[in-house]
Amino acid sequence: MMLRRYPIGIQTFSEIIREGYVYVDKTDLVWQLAHYAKFIFLSRPRRFGKSLLTSTLESYFKGEKDLFEGLKIMPLEKDWTEYPVIRLDLSSAKGRRTADDLQQSLKFILQDYMKIYGSNEQEETPGQCLTGILKRAYEQTGKQVVVIIDEYDAPLLEVLHEAETLNAKREVMQELYQPLKTNEAIIKFCFITGITKFSQLSIFSTINNLTNITMDRKFAAICGITETELTTVLKEDIEHLAEEYEISPEEMHQKLKLRYDGYHFTEGSEEIYNPFSLLKAFLQSKLANYWFESGTPSFLIRQLKHFQTDITSIDHLEVPSSAFDQPTENMIDALPLLYQSGYLTIKKYDPEIDSYILSIPNQEVRIGYVKGLLPIYTGLNEGSVQIGFAAKFWRALKQGDINLAMQEMQAYMAGIPYVEGFKQKLAEAATAEGFYEYTMYLIFSMLNVYARTQVKCISGRVDMVVWMPDTIYVFELKKDGTAQKALGQIDSKGYAIPYQSDGRRIVKVGVKFNADTRVPEEWVAE
């Protein structure tokens, strides 16, 4: 196979095309986007191809026809008119702690266009500078101006719950965006993208016709890689990776699906693969959790702690769209941020009651998410879990030896330290078996075993259900009473009945924890 070049870290459309990097053709959707509405907003998770999309739009509106030869856009576009394009990447404005610092950073970002189209010393604020750029670009070219803004929310994410700082920085952003409305007549097209969704009123207060396509089915696949694209454009890449692992292409396809697939950005849409992780797996000929190489974003960790999020409850949520598709600054819990950041995605939709099932998208997100949370919630780190415990526990479960698995867990949990400054929370959790659920949930998730806690059924809530390839484990956890009493509760309340039609073996496990040591001291399985 000829060596393929993968555009890891390259977000410039012209470079990808001219240098012969692998490119999954989205140009038909780009053309539709450019002709859909005048002011458009799109939210997508990080490393999902938003910057490449903005670069592709820039090349299209600059009339760079030669870059698009042979692509899907060619039968659609006839004119290839060149427009002046103002493309702003606000990621470089991150970390500015004050409104004044943010203003200076935004003015610096605008400098390149002030050099091209000129400047006026009376233009002091970012909004005034942008107004001048727009007017001079229109006057000098005789063409309407295209405005593309990438990572529009980057300056605000780090201060979501610092009300005074957030409000001051938000006013700076409002002033920057104001010219987009007041100069509407000379703007051809405006595209704004980022990770989260701030309310139109708070950020784009003057743009009263901004079209949000984040959950529009027509554009669900405009970022990311679909199943069809994987099995056609990237077919030979699957085959090459399969050779490296000495398995069939079909088996490798399933491994890729399990690890990187599973995103839905609206109801009924095709499943989407994470493009960054998928291409990096092909580049390095290795399946790994690439999306989390830089760690769980600090802003997300802060929000989980701010809202005291029960991390065991988020993996299977039935909610209306208003619970997750809402402005970031109006959050009453971390759910909107978890969804918008890509840690949860749509798995099912019920049109009769307009409700959505949200879950963690795939193996990569599950493991990365848990790695970021282990130190916060239990004091563990993934190295100690994976090296000191996981292999033995996994083998025991896979062999169906629940007694050996629980012995391994008992020995391991005996060495779990308290988290500094977190003792009170753990003590409170232990009174309701919450600590045990947290710890077991995180351990199972680190092993990429699908586990859910407090699972509703007709007669109550099951403490924990764990799904293995050929076995379903139903756990009842007690700090008072006995393990036999816990097992009896599973039977008396019929906790295992919903899983009898699954086809997998069902194992019921009653566990008694020691309230002082927080270690499982006895268990019984059936």
KOLFI-941044 format. One record per residue (C-alpha): residue number from 1; x, y, z. Coordinates in steps of 0.2 Angstrom, whole numbers, plus 5000, padded with zeros to 4 digits. Layout:
(NUM; (X; Y; Z))
...
//
This chain:
(1; (5000; 5000; 5000))
(2; (5006; 5017; 4995))
(3; (5010; 5028; 5011))
(4; (4996; 5039; 5015))
(5; (4998; 5056; 5023))
(6; (4986; 5060; 5037))
(7; (4982; 5079; 5041))
(8; (4985; 5077; 5060))
(9; (4986; 5095; 5067))
(10; (4983; 5102; 5050))
(11; (4967; 5113; 5049))
(12; (4971; 5122; 5033))
(13; (4961; 5116; 5018))
(14; (4973; 5122; 5005))
(15; (4988; 5114; 5013))
(16; (4978; 5097; 5014))
(17; (4974; 5098; 4996))
(18; (4990; 5104; 4989))
(19; (5001; 5092; 4999))
(20; (4990; 5077; 4995))
(21; (4984; 5073; 5013))
(22; (4970; 5061; 5015))
(23; (4954; 5072; 5014))
(24; (4936; 5066; 5017))
(25; (4926; 5076; 5005))
(26; (4913; 5087; 5013))
(27; (4912; 5101; 5000))
(28; (4894; 5097; 4995))
(29; (4889; 5101; 5012))
(30; (4900; 5116; 5012))
(31; (4891; 5123; 4997))
(32; (4874; 5119; 5005))
(33; (4880; 5128; 5020))
(34; (4885; 5143; 5011))
(35; (4868; 5145; 5002))
(36; (4858; 5140; 5017))
(37; (4857; 5157; 5027))
(38; (4866; 5173; 5029))
(39; (4871; 5171; 5048))
(40; (4874; 5154; 5054))
(41; (4880; 5146; 5070))
(42; (4887; 5128; 5073))
(43; (4892; 5120; 5089))
(44; (4903; 5104; 5089))
(45; (4915; 5096; 5102))
(46; (4934; 5100; 5101))
(47; (4945; 5091; 5088))
(48; (4930; 5088; 5077))
(49; (4935; 5097; 5062))
(50; (4927; 5114; 5065))
(51; (4943; 5123; 5060))
(52; (4945; 5114; 5044))
(53; (4927; 5118; 5040))
(54; (4930; 5136; 5042))
(55; (4946; 5135; 5032))
(56; (4936; 5126; 5018))
(57; (4923; 5140; 5018))
(58; (4937; 5153; 5017))
(59; (4944; 5145; 5001))
(60; (4927; 5143; 4994))
(61; (4922; 5161; 4996))
(62; (4940; 5167; 4990))
(63; (4935; 5158; 4974))
(64; (4950; 5146; 4974))
(65; (4942; 5135; 4961))
(66; (4958; 5125; 4958))
(67; (4958; 5118; 4976))
(68; (4941; 5110; 4973))
(69; (4944; 5101; 4957))
(70; (4937; 5083; 4957))
(71; (4927; 5086; 4973))
(72; (4909; 5085; 4976))
(73; (4906; 5104; 4975))
(74; (4911; 5106; 4957))
(75; (4894; 5101; 4949))
(76; (4886; 5113; 4961))
(77; (4896; 5129; 4960))
(78; (4896; 5138; 4943))
(79; (4902; 5156; 4947))
(80; (4917; 5155; 4959))
(81; (4915; 5173; 4963))
(82; (4930; 5180; 4974))
(83; (4924; 5189; 4990))
(84; (4935; 5197; 5003))
(85; (4935; 5185; 5018))
(86; (4938; 5190; 5036))
(87; (4942; 5174; 5046))
(88; (4945; 5176; 5065))
(89; (4952; 5162; 5076))
(90; (4948; 5167; 5094))
(91; (4958; 5153; 5102))
(92; (4973; 5164; 5104))
(93; (4962; 5175; 5115))
(94; (4961; 5161; 5128))
(95; (4967; 5164; 5146))
(96; (4965; 5183; 5146))
(97; (4960; 5186; 5164))
(98; (4953; 5204; 5162))
(99; (4942; 5213; 5150))
(100; (4956; 5225; 5145))
(101; (4968; 5211; 5141))
(102; (4954; 5203; 5130))
(103; (4952; 5219; 5121))
(104; (4970; 5220; 5117))
(105; (4971; 5202; 5112))
(106; (4956; 5204; 5100))
(107; (4964; 5220; 5092))
(108; (4980; 5210; 5089))
(109; (4970; 5196; 5080))
(110; (4962; 5210; 5069))
(111; (4979; 5217; 5065))
(112; (4982; 5206; 5049))
(113; (4966; 5213; 5041))
(114; (4970; 5231; 5046))
(115; (4987; 5229; 5037))
(116; (4977; 5223; 5021))
(117; (4963; 5235; 5021))
(118; (4970; 5249; 5031))
(119; (4966; 5257; 5048))
(120; (4961; 5273; 5057))
(121; (4968; 5279; 5073))
(122; (4951; 5284; 5079))
(123; (4946; 5265; 5079))
(124; (4951; 5260; 5097))
(125; (4940; 5245; 5102))
(126; (4939; 5228; 5093))
(127; (4921; 5232; 5087))
(128; (4927; 5249; 5079))
(129; (4942; 5240; 5071))
(130; (4931; 5227; 5064))
(131; (4919; 5240; 5057))
(132; (4933; 5249; 5049))
(133; (4939; 5233; 5041))
(134; (4922; 5228; 5034))
(135; (4919; 5245; 5027))
(136; (4936; 5247; 5019))
(137; (4936; 5229; 5012))
(138; (4919; 5232; 5004))
(139; (4924; 5249; 4997))
(140; (4941; 5243; 4990))
(141; (4934; 5227; 4982))
(142; (4917; 5232; 4977))
(143; (4911; 5215; 4984))
(144; (4901; 5210; 5000))
(145; (4912; 5203; 5014))
(146; (4912; 5186; 5021))
(147; (4915; 5184; 5040))
(148; (4920; 5168; 5048))
(149; (4924; 5166; 5067))
(150; (4931; 5150; 5074))
(151; (4931; 5146; 5093))
(152; (4920; 5161; 5097))
(153; (4918; 5155; 5115))
(154; (4936; 5152; 5119))
(155; (4939; 5168; 5129))
(156; (4924; 5164; 5140))
(157; (4925; 5146; 5144))
(158; (4938; 5148; 5158))
(159; (4927; 5160; 5168))
(160; (4910; 5153; 5166))
(161; (4906; 5154; 5185))
(162; (4916; 5170; 5189))
(163; (4901; 5181; 5186))
(164; (4910; 5198; 5187))
(165; (4924; 5193; 5175))
(166; (4912; 5184; 5164))
(167; (4900; 5199; 5162))
(168; (4915; 5211; 5158))
(169; (4922; 5199; 5145))
(170; (4905; 5196; 5138))
(171; (4903; 5214; 5135))
(172; (4919; 5215; 5126))
(173; (4913; 5201; 5114))
(174; (4896; 5209; 5112))
(175; (4905; 5225; 5106))
(176; (4916; 5215; 5094))
(177; (4901; 5206; 5086))
(178; (4890; 5222; 5085))
(179; (4896; 5227; 5068))
(180; (4890; 5211; 5060))
(181; (4872; 5217; 5062))
(182; (4875; 5236; 5059))
(183; (4885; 5231; 5043))
(184; (4873; 5218; 5037))
(185; (4870; 5226; 5020))
(186; (4889; 5223; 5016))
(187; (4890; 5206; 5023))
(188; (4888; 5191; 5011))
(189; (4889; 5177; 5023))
(190; (4894; 5175; 5042))
(191; (4898; 5159; 5050))
(192; (4902; 5157; 5069))
(193; (4907; 5141; 5077))
(194; (4914; 5135; 5094))
(195; (4911; 5121; 5107))
(196; (4897; 5128; 5118))
(197; (4881; 5138; 5115))
(198; (4880; 5155; 5123))
(199; (4863; 5163; 5122))
(200; (4860; 5174; 5107))
(201; (4854; 5188; 5118))
(202; (4870; 5187; 5129))
(203; (4883; 5187; 5115))
(204; (4875; 5191; 5098))
(205; (4862; 5202; 5105))
(206; (4861; 5213; 5089))
(207; (4861; 5198; 5077))
(208; (4842; 5194; 5078))
(209; (4843; 5182; 5063))
(210; (4857; 5170; 5068))
(211; (4852; 5152; 5062))
(212; (4858; 5138; 5073))
(213; (4862; 5122; 5063))
(214; (4869; 5113; 5078))
(215; (4855; 5100; 5078))
(216; (4850; 5102; 5060))
(217; (4849; 5085; 5052))
(218; (4855; 5092; 5035))
(219; (4872; 5096; 5042))
(220; (4874; 5083; 5055))
(221; (4888; 5075; 5046))
(222; (4897; 5091; 5041))
(223; (4911; 5088; 5054))
(224; (4917; 5071; 5059))
(225; (4917; 5055; 5048))
(226; (4902; 5044; 5044))
(227; (4901; 5025; 5043))
(228; (4899; 5027; 5024))
(229; (4914; 5038; 5023))
(230; (4924; 5026; 5033))
(231; (4920; 5011; 5023))
(232; (4923; 5019; 5006))
(233; (4936; 5034; 5007))
(234; (4946; 5025; 5022))
(235; (4943; 5007; 5017))
(236; (4961; 5004; 5013))
(237; (4966; 5012; 5029))
(238; (4955; 4999; 5039))
(239; (4964; 4985; 5029))
(240; (4981; 4992; 5033))
(241; (4977; 4993; 5052))
(242; (4970; 4976; 5051))
(243; (4986; 4969; 5044))
(244; (4996; 4977; 5058))
(245; (4984; 4969; 5071))
(246; (4984; 4953; 5061))
(247; (4965; 4952; 5061))
(248; (4952; 4954; 5047))
(249; (4946; 4971; 5040))
(250; (4929; 4967; 5047))
(251; (4936; 4964; 5065))
(252; (4946; 4980; 5064))
(253; (4930; 4989; 5058))
(254; (4921; 4984; 5073))
(255; (4936; 4989; 5085))
(256; (4936; 5006; 5077))
(257; (4917; 5007; 5079))
(258; (4918; 5003; 5097))
(259; (4932; 5015; 5101))
(260; (4928; 5030; 5090))
(261; (4910; 5030; 5084))
(262; (4894; 5033; 5092))
(263; (4891; 5052; 5090))
(264; (4873; 5058; 5085))
(265; (4871; 5077; 5084))
(266; (4852; 5076; 5081))
(267; (4838; 5063; 5081))
(268; (4839; 5050; 5067))
(269; (4856; 5056; 5060))
(270; (4870; 5044; 5055))
(271; (4883; 5039; 5068))
(272; (4898; 5050; 5067))
(273; (4916; 5044; 5071))
(274; (4928; 5056; 5080))
(275; (4939; 5062; 5065))
(276; (4955; 5066; 5075))
(277; (4956; 5050; 5084))
(278; (4952; 5039; 5069))
(279; (4965; 5047; 5058))
(280; (4978; 5047; 5072))
(281; (4975; 5028; 5074))
(282; (4978; 5026; 5055))
(283; (4994; 5037; 5056))
(284; (5001; 5028; 5071))
(285; (4994; 5011; 5067))
(286; (4988; 5009; 5084))
(287; (4971; 5010; 5093))
(288; (4972; 5022; 5108))
(289; (4963; 5036; 5116))
(290; (4969; 5051; 5107))
(291; (4955; 5063; 5110))
(292; (4962; 5064; 5128))
(293; (4980; 5066; 5125))
(294; (4979; 5084; 5132))
(295; (4968; 5078; 5147))
(296; (4950; 5082; 5151))
(297; (4948; 5101; 5149))
(298; (4950; 5110; 5165))
(299; (4934; 5120; 5162))
(300; (4924; 5104; 5162))
(301; (4931; 5098; 5178))
(302; (4927; 5114; 5186))
(303; (4909; 5113; 5181))
(304; (4907; 5095; 5187))
(305; (4914; 5101; 5204))
(306; (4904; 5117; 5204))
(307; (4887; 5108; 5201))
(308; (4892; 5093; 5212))
(309; (4889; 5081; 5198))
(310; (4884; 5063; 5202))
(311; (4896; 5056; 5189))
(312; (4888; 5039; 5190))
(313; (4871; 5045; 5184))
(314; (4875; 5053; 5167))
(315; (4878; 5038; 5157))
(316; (4860; 5035; 5152))
(317; (4849; 5050; 5154))
(318; (4831; 5052; 5147))
(319; (4829; 5071; 5145))
(320; (4820; 5084; 5134))
(321; (4830; 5094; 5122))
(322; (4829; 5109; 5134))
(323; (4839; 5100; 5147))
(324; (4855; 5099; 5136))
(325; (4852; 5111; 5121))
(326; (4852; 5127; 5131))
(327; (4864; 5142; 5133))
(328; (4880; 5138; 5143))
(329; (4878; 5153; 5155))
(330; (4860; 5147; 5160))
(331; (4865; 5130; 5166))
(332; (4858; 5123; 5182))
(333; (4869; 5108; 5180))
(334; (4883; 5101; 5170))
(335; (4873; 5092; 5157))
(336; (4873; 5105; 5143))
(337; (4892; 5107; 5144))
(338; (4894; 5088; 5144))
(339; (4883; 5086; 5129))
(340; (4891; 5101; 5119))
(341; (4909; 5096; 5124))
(342; (4906; 5078; 5117))
(343; (4906; 5069; 5133))
(344; (4888; 5064; 5130))
(345; (4878; 5061; 5114))
(346; (4861; 5057; 5108))
(347; (4858; 5038; 5107))
(348; (4839; 5038; 5105))
(349; (4824; 5049; 5102))
(350; (4806; 5047; 5106))
(351; (4795; 5059; 5095))
(352; (4779; 5055; 5104))
(353; (4785; 5063; 5120))
(354; (4800; 5073; 5113))
(355; (4813; 5065; 5124))
(356; (4831; 5060; 5121))
(357; (4842; 5046; 5128))
(358; (4860; 5053; 5131))
(359; (4874; 5042; 5134))
(360; (4893; 5042; 5133))
(361; (4897; 5040; 5115))
(362; (4911; 5027; 5114))
(363; (4925; 5018; 5123))
(364; (4938; 5032; 5120))
(365; (4927; 5045; 5129))
(366; (4922; 5033; 5143))
(367; (4940; 5029; 5147))
(368; (4946; 5047; 5145))
(369; (4932; 5054; 5155))
(370; (4935; 5042; 5169))
(371; (4954; 5045; 5169))
(372; (4950; 5064; 5172))
(373; (4938; 5060; 5186))
(374; (4947; 5046; 5196))
(375; (4959; 5058; 5205))
(376; (4945; 5070; 5210))
(377; (4932; 5057; 5216))
(378; (4942; 5043; 5223))
(379; (4961; 5048; 5224))
(380; (4965; 5034; 5212))
(381; (4975; 5037; 5196))
(382; (4973; 5027; 5180))
(383; (4990; 5019; 5182))
(384; (4987; 5011; 5198))
(385; (4970; 5005; 5192))
(386; (4977; 4998; 5176))
(387; (4993; 4991; 5182))
(388; (4990; 4985; 5200))
(389; (4972; 4978; 5198))
(390; (4963; 4979; 5182))
(391; (4971; 4964; 5173))
(392; (4967; 4952; 5187))
(393; (4950; 4958; 5190))
(394; (4946; 4958; 5171))
(395; (4952; 4940; 5169))
(396; (4942; 4934; 5184))
(397; (4926; 4942; 5177))
(398; (4929; 4936; 5160))
(399; (4931; 4918; 5167))
(400; (4915; 4920; 5176))
(401; (4924; 4919; 5193))
(402; (4915; 4932; 5203))
(403; (4923; 4926; 5219))
(404; (4940; 4929; 5213))
(405; (4936; 4945; 5205))
(406; (4929; 4952; 5222))
(407; (4944; 4946; 5231))
(408; (4955; 4956; 5219))
(409; (4943; 4971; 5222))
(410; (4944; 4969; 5241))
(411; (4963; 4969; 5241))
(412; (4964; 4984; 5230))
(413; (4951; 4995; 5238))
(414; (4959; 4992; 5255))
(415; (4973; 5003; 5248))
(416; (4963; 5017; 5241))
(417; (4968; 5033; 5250))
(418; (4957; 5048; 5255))
(419; (4957; 5063; 5243))
(420; (4965; 5078; 5252))
(421; (4950; 5090; 5256))
(422; (4937; 5077; 5251))
(423; (4935; 5067; 5267))
(424; (4919; 5074; 5272))
(425; (4911; 5071; 5255))
(426; (4917; 5053; 5255))
(427; (4910; 5051; 5273))
(428; (4893; 5058; 5268))
(429; (4893; 5047; 5252))
(430; (4897; 5031; 5262))
(431; (4882; 5033; 5273))
(432; (4871; 5030; 5257))
(433; (4883; 5017; 5249))
(434; (4887; 5031; 5237))
(435; (4906; 5030; 5239))
(436; (4905; 5011; 5234))
(437; (4895; 5015; 5219))
(438; (4907; 5029; 5214))
(439; (4922; 5018; 5216))
(440; (4915; 5003; 5208))
(441; (4908; 5013; 5193))
(442; (4925; 5021; 5190))
(443; (4934; 5005; 5191))
(444; (4923; 4996; 5179))
(445; (4923; 5011; 5167))
(446; (4942; 5011; 5167))
(447; (4941; 4993; 5162))
(448; (4929; 4999; 5148))
(449; (4916; 4988; 5156))
(450; (4898; 4996; 5154))
(451; (4891; 4999; 5171))
(452; (4877; 5009; 5177))
(453; (4872; 5014; 5195))
(454; (4855; 5017; 5202))
(455; (4846; 5008; 5188))
(456; (4827; 5011; 5188))
(457; (4815; 4996; 5188))
(458; (4797; 4993; 5192))
(459; (4801; 4989; 5210))
(460; (4814; 5001; 5214))
(461; (4832; 5005; 5210))
(462; (4846; 4993; 5207))
(463; (4863; 4998; 5215))
(464; (4873; 4993; 5200))
(465; (4872; 4983; 5183))
(466; (4887; 4978; 5174))
(467; (4887; 4972; 5156))
(468; (4900; 4960; 5150))
(469; (4901; 4952; 5133))
(470; (4893; 4936; 5139))
(471; (4887; 4940; 5156))
(472; (4876; 4953; 5165))
(473; (4880; 4956; 5183))
(474; (4867; 4963; 5195))
(475; (4874; 4971; 5211))
(476; (4866; 4976; 5227))
(477; (4878; 4985; 5239))
(478; (4875; 4986; 5258))
(479; (4884; 4993; 5272))
(480; (4872; 4986; 5285))
(481; (4865; 4969; 5286))
(482; (4873; 4955; 5276))
(483; (4878; 4950; 5259))
(484; (4864; 4937; 5259))
(485; (4852; 4950; 5263))
(486; (4858; 4960; 5248))
(487; (4856; 4945; 5237))
(488; (4838; 4942; 5244))
(489; (4833; 4960; 5239))
(490; (4838; 4957; 5221))
(491; (4827; 4942; 5221))
(492; (4812; 4949; 5231))
(493; (4812; 4965; 5221))
(494; (4815; 4956; 5204))
(495; (4830; 4967; 5200))
(496; (4836; 4954; 5187))
(497; (4820; 4951; 5178))
(498; (4822; 4965; 5165))
(499; (4838; 4956; 5159))
(500; (4832; 4939; 5157))
(501; (4827; 4941; 5138))
(502; (4844; 4948; 5134))
(503; (4852; 4931; 5131))
(504; (4867; 4933; 5141))
(505; (4870; 4924; 5158))
(506; (4864; 4933; 5173))
(507; (4874; 4933; 5189))
(508; (4866; 4941; 5205))
(509; (4879; 4948; 5217))
(510; (4876; 4954; 5235))
(511; (4890; 4964; 5243))
(512; (4892; 4969; 5261))
(513; (4904; 4984; 5263))
(514; (4913; 4988; 5280))
(515; (4907; 5006; 5284))
(516; (4924; 5010; 5292))
(517; (4936; 5003; 5280))
(518; (4925; 5005; 5264))
(519; (4931; 4988; 5258))
(520; (4920; 4974; 5253))
(521; (4920; 4962; 5267))
(522; (4908; 4948; 5261))
(523; (4899; 4944; 5245))
(524; (4888; 4930; 5239))
(525; (4884; 4927; 5220))
(526; (4870; 4917; 5212))
//
